[in-house]
């Protein structure tokens, strides 16, 4: 596992953009659109696989998946950096919110959305 922190990655990506004068293009709107495109490119690798096959893609496909996951991560880090969002803190808060929406004893084994459960 790498010792590079998310903060170090954000700084490196910010510098990378600044060195190329790309900051002008990295508005939250543009970064969100780029993130969406990269997610779609990632989805392409799974598009015609069944659920089980998607768990064990070929090594060739896996390399492409790694590249797309990296692109998604890079744009997500840039977006969070531009909006000063602490990704770890936001994720932990969201996990806590989801734990309240989806109590384990109520939803175990179900894929229903929380709005589909009776109160």
GROMACS elastic network, one bead per residue, 0.5 to 0.9 nm:
[ bonds ]
;  ai    aj funct       b0    kb
    1     4     6  0.89303   500
    2     5     6  0.81446   500
    4     7     6  0.82155   500
    4     8     6  0.62165   500
    4     9     6  0.69016   500
    5     8     6  0.51102   500
    5     9     6  0.63124   500
    5    10     6  0.86437   500
    6    10     6  0.61268   500
    6    11     6  0.86630   500
    6    77     6  0.75972   500
    6    87     6  0.85207   500
    6    88     6  0.89493   500
    7    10     6  0.50096   500
    7    11     6  0.62686   500
    7    12     6  0.86201   500
    7    77     6  0.87617   500
    7    81     6  0.87940   500
    8    11     6  0.51404   500
    8    12     6  0.61530   500
    8    13     6  0.85679   500
    9    12     6  0.50358   500
    9    13     6  0.60177   500
    9    14     6  0.84313   500
    9    74     6  0.83049   500
    9    77     6  0.77356   500
   10    13     6  0.51343   500
   10    14     6  0.60186   500
   10    15     6  0.85578   500
   10    74     6  0.83086   500
   10    77     6  0.59993   500
   10    78     6  0.64446   500
   10    80     6  0.86666   500
   10    81     6  0.64367   500
   11    14     6  0.50452   500
   11    15     6  0.61453   500
   11    16     6  0.85053   500
   11    81     6  0.86217   500
   12    15     6  0.51190   500
   12    16     6  0.60538   500
   12    17     6  0.86655   500
   13    17     6  0.61944   500
   13    18     6  0.85374   500
   13    74     6  0.76711   500
   13    77     6  0.82921   500
   13    78     6  0.69885   500
   14    17     6  0.52105   500
   14    18     6  0.61223   500
   14    19     6  0.86326   500
   14    23     6  0.78209   500
   14    78     6  0.73336   500
   14    81     6  0.82505   500
   15    19     6  0.60037   500
   15    20     6  0.86260   500
   16    19     6  0.53549   500
   16    20     6  0.66283   500
   16    21     6  0.87567   500
   16    22     6  0.83673   500
   17    20     6  0.53102   500
   17    21     6  0.60078   500
   17    23     6  0.55849   500
   17    24     6  0.89545   500
   17    26     6  0.83286   500
   18    22     6  0.59612   500
   18    23     6  0.57555   500
   18    24     6  0.88931   500
   19    22     6  0.76913   500
   19    23     6  0.90000   500
   20    23     6  0.80900   500
   21    24     6  0.67534   500
   21    25     6  0.84755   500
   22    25     6  0.53830   500
   22    26     6  0.66011   500
   23    26     6  0.50405   500
   23    27     6  0.76877   500
   24    27     6  0.71079   500
   25    30     6  0.67914   500
   25    31     6  0.82345   500
   26    29     6  0.78945   500
   26    30     6  0.58967   500
   26    31     6  0.57119   500
   26    78     6  0.78767   500
   26    79     6  0.80231   500
   26    82     6  0.78989   500
   27    30     6  0.52197   500
   27    31     6  0.60685   500
   27    32     6  0.84462   500
   27    79     6  0.80125   500
   27    82     6  0.73824   500
   28    31     6  0.50897   500
   28    32     6  0.59568   500
   28    33     6  0.85361   500
   28    78     6  0.86075   500
   28    79     6  0.57945   500
   28    80     6  0.85945   500
   28    82     6  0.66430   500
   28    83     6  0.71881   500
   29    32     6  0.52183   500
   29    33     6  0.62901   500
   29    34     6  0.87035   500
   29    79     6  0.88150   500
   30    33     6  0.50838   500
   30    34     6  0.61273   500
   30    35     6  0.84885   500
   31    34     6  0.50187   500
   31    35     6  0.59848   500
   31    36     6  0.85419   500
   31    75     6  0.61823   500
   31    76     6  0.78284   500
   31    78     6  0.72077   500
   31    79     6  0.58088   500
   32    36     6  0.61895   500
   32    37     6  0.87061   500
   32    75     6  0.76385   500
   32    76     6  0.79443   500
   32    79     6  0.69356   500
   33    36     6  0.50888   500
   33    37     6  0.63570   500
   33    38     6  0.87711   500
   34    37     6  0.50830   500
   34    38     6  0.62733   500
   34    39     6  0.86661   500
   34    72     6  0.85880   500
   34    75     6  0.69998   500
   35    38     6  0.51464   500
   35    39     6  0.61995   500
   35    40     6  0.86380   500
   35    71     6  0.78406   500
   35    72     6  0.57474   500
   35    73     6  0.84503   500
   35    74     6  0.85437   500
   35    75     6  0.54473   500
   35    76     6  0.66672   500
   35    79     6  0.86757   500
   36    39     6  0.50993   500
   36    40     6  0.62435   500
   36    41     6  0.86953   500
   36    72     6  0.81996   500
   37    40     6  0.50678   500
   37    41     6  0.62815   500
   37    42     6  0.87120   500
   37    72     6  0.87843   500
   38    42     6  0.62178   500
   38    43     6  0.85922   500
   38    68     6  0.64093   500
   38    69     6  0.81008   500
   38    71     6  0.63078   500
   38    72     6  0.56182   500
   38    75     6  0.84353   500
   39    43     6  0.61689   500
   39    44     6  0.87663   500
   39    68     6  0.74566   500
   39    69     6  0.79196   500
   39    71     6  0.84574   500
   39    72     6  0.61932   500
   40    44     6  0.63735   500
   41    44     6  0.52317   500
   41    45     6  0.73292   500
   41    65     6  0.89566   500
   41    68     6  0.67375   500
   42    45     6  0.58290   500
   42    46     6  0.75037   500
   42    64     6  0.82787   500
   42    65     6  0.62041   500
   42    66     6  0.88946   500
   42    67     6  0.86294   500
   42    68     6  0.52778   500
   42    69     6  0.68100   500
   42    72     6  0.83243   500
   43    46     6  0.53882   500
   43    47     6  0.59914   500
   43    65     6  0.89241   500
   44    48     6  0.81820   500
   45    48     6  0.78917   500
   45    49     6  0.82045   500
   45    54     6  0.88789   500
   45    61     6  0.70474   500
   45    62     6  0.88370   500
   45    64     6  0.78376   500
   45    65     6  0.68786   500
   46    49     6  0.53381   500
   46    50     6  0.80942   500
   46    51     6  0.88334   500
   46    53     6  0.87482   500
   46    54     6  0.62487   500
   46    57     6  0.87033   500
   47    50     6  0.84772   500
   49    52     6  0.78781   500
   49    53     6  0.57510   500
   49    54     6  0.58393   500
   49    57     6  0.89274   500
   50    53     6  0.54116   500
   50    54     6  0.63001   500
   51    54     6  0.52728   500
   51    55     6  0.69651   500
   52    55     6  0.54637   500
   52    56     6  0.73849   500
   53    56     6  0.55062   500
   53    57     6  0.63132   500
   54    57     6  0.57371   500
   56    59     6  0.87415   500
   56    62     6  0.84511   500
   57    60     6  0.80481   500
   57    61     6  0.59504   500
   57    62     6  0.58326   500
   58    61     6  0.51669   500
   58    62     6  0.59230   500
   58    63     6  0.86455   500
   59    63     6  0.61833   500
   59    64     6  0.87715   500
   60    63     6  0.53606   500
   60    64     6  0.67550   500
   60    65     6  0.88563   500
   61    64     6  0.51701   500
   61    65     6  0.61732   500
   61    66     6  0.86695   500
   62    66     6  0.61139   500
   62    67     6  0.86693   500
   63    66     6  0.50978   500
   63    67     6  0.64262   500
   63    68     6  0.88416   500
   64    67     6  0.51474   500
   64    68     6  0.63562   500
   64    69     6  0.86438   500
   65    68     6  0.51377   500
   65    69     6  0.60335   500
   65    70     6  0.84791   500
   66    69     6  0.50916   500
   66    70     6  0.61073   500
   66    71     6  0.86557   500
   67    70     6  0.50930   500
   67    71     6  0.63149   500
   67    72     6  0.87681   500
   68    72     6  0.61973   500
   68    73     6  0.85390   500
   69    72     6  0.50560   500
   69    73     6  0.61055   500
   69    74     6  0.85399   500
   70    73     6  0.50250   500
   70    74     6  0.60241   500
   70    75     6  0.86469   500
   71    74     6  0.50715   500
   71    75     6  0.62673   500
   71    76     6  0.85030   500
   72    75     6  0.53793   500
   72    76     6  0.60901   500
   72    77     6  0.86032   500
   73    76     6  0.50179   500
   73    77     6  0.60564   500
   73    78     6  0.85467   500
   74    77     6  0.51811   500
   74    78     6  0.61873   500
   74    79     6  0.86138   500
   75    79     6  0.60366   500
   75    80     6  0.85258   500
   76    79     6  0.50878   500
   76    80     6  0.61275   500
   76    81     6  0.84604   500
   76    87     6  0.89299   500
   77    80     6  0.51325   500
   77    81     6  0.59841   500
   77    82     6  0.85579   500
   77    87     6  0.79205   500
   78    81     6  0.50117   500
   78    82     6  0.61124   500
   78    83     6  0.86394   500
   79    82     6  0.51688   500
   79    83     6  0.62709   500
   79    84     6  0.83727   500
   79    85     6  0.82835   500
   80    83     6  0.51581   500
   80    84     6  0.56575   500
   80    86     6  0.68496   500
   80    87     6  0.67572   500
   81    85     6  0.63301   500
   81    86     6  0.79915   500
   82    85     6  0.79128   500
   85    88     6  0.88382   500
   85    89     6  0.82558   500
   85    90     6  0.72576   500
   86    89     6  0.53979   500
   86    90     6  0.60381   500
   86    91     6  0.85281   500
   87    90     6  0.50915   500
   87    91     6  0.59711   500
   87    92     6  0.85373   500
   88    91     6  0.51332   500
   88    92     6  0.61664   500
   88    93     6  0.85983   500
   89    92     6  0.51761   500
   89    93     6  0.61598   500
   89    94     6  0.85821   500
   90    93     6  0.51612   500
   90    94     6  0.61504   500
   90    95     6  0.86655   500
   91    94     6  0.50498   500
   91    95     6  0.61392   500
   91    96     6  0.86680   500
   92    95     6  0.50996   500
   92    96     6  0.63396   500
   92    97     6  0.87178   500
   93    96     6  0.51841   500
   93    97     6  0.63052   500
   93    98     6  0.87129   500
   94    98     6  0.60789   500
   94    99     6  0.85083   500
   95    98     6  0.50605   500
   95    99     6  0.61051   500
   95   100     6  0.87739   500
   96    99     6  0.50784   500
   96   100     6  0.65572   500
   96   101     6  0.88546   500
   97   100     6  0.53018   500
   97   101     6  0.63792   500
   97   102     6  0.86328   500
   98   102     6  0.57660   500
   98   103     6  0.82034   500
   99   102     6  0.51629   500
   99   103     6  0.56436   500
   99   104     6  0.75457   500
  100   103     6  0.58135   500
  101   114     6  0.60350   500
  101   115     6  0.88493   500
  102   105     6  0.85301   500
  102   106     6  0.70231   500
  102   107     6  0.60676   500
  102   108     6  0.87609   500
  102   113     6  0.85355   500
  102   114     6  0.63108   500
  103   106     6  0.53817   500
  103   107     6  0.62375   500
  103   108     6  0.81980   500
  104   107     6  0.53754   500
  104   108     6  0.54053   500
  105   108     6  0.59778   500
  106   110     6  0.87990   500
  106   117     6  0.87069   500
  107   110     6  0.53722   500
  107   111     6  0.77248   500
  107   112     6  0.78178   500
  107   114     6  0.86012   500
  107   117     6  0.86982   500
  108   111     6  0.86072   500
  110   113     6  0.87688   500
  112   115     6  0.80540   500
  112   116     6  0.61822   500
  112   117     6  0.75936   500
  113   116     6  0.54986   500
  113   117     6  0.74716   500
  114   117     6  0.56860   500
  114   118     6  0.88590   500
  115   118     6  0.78721   500
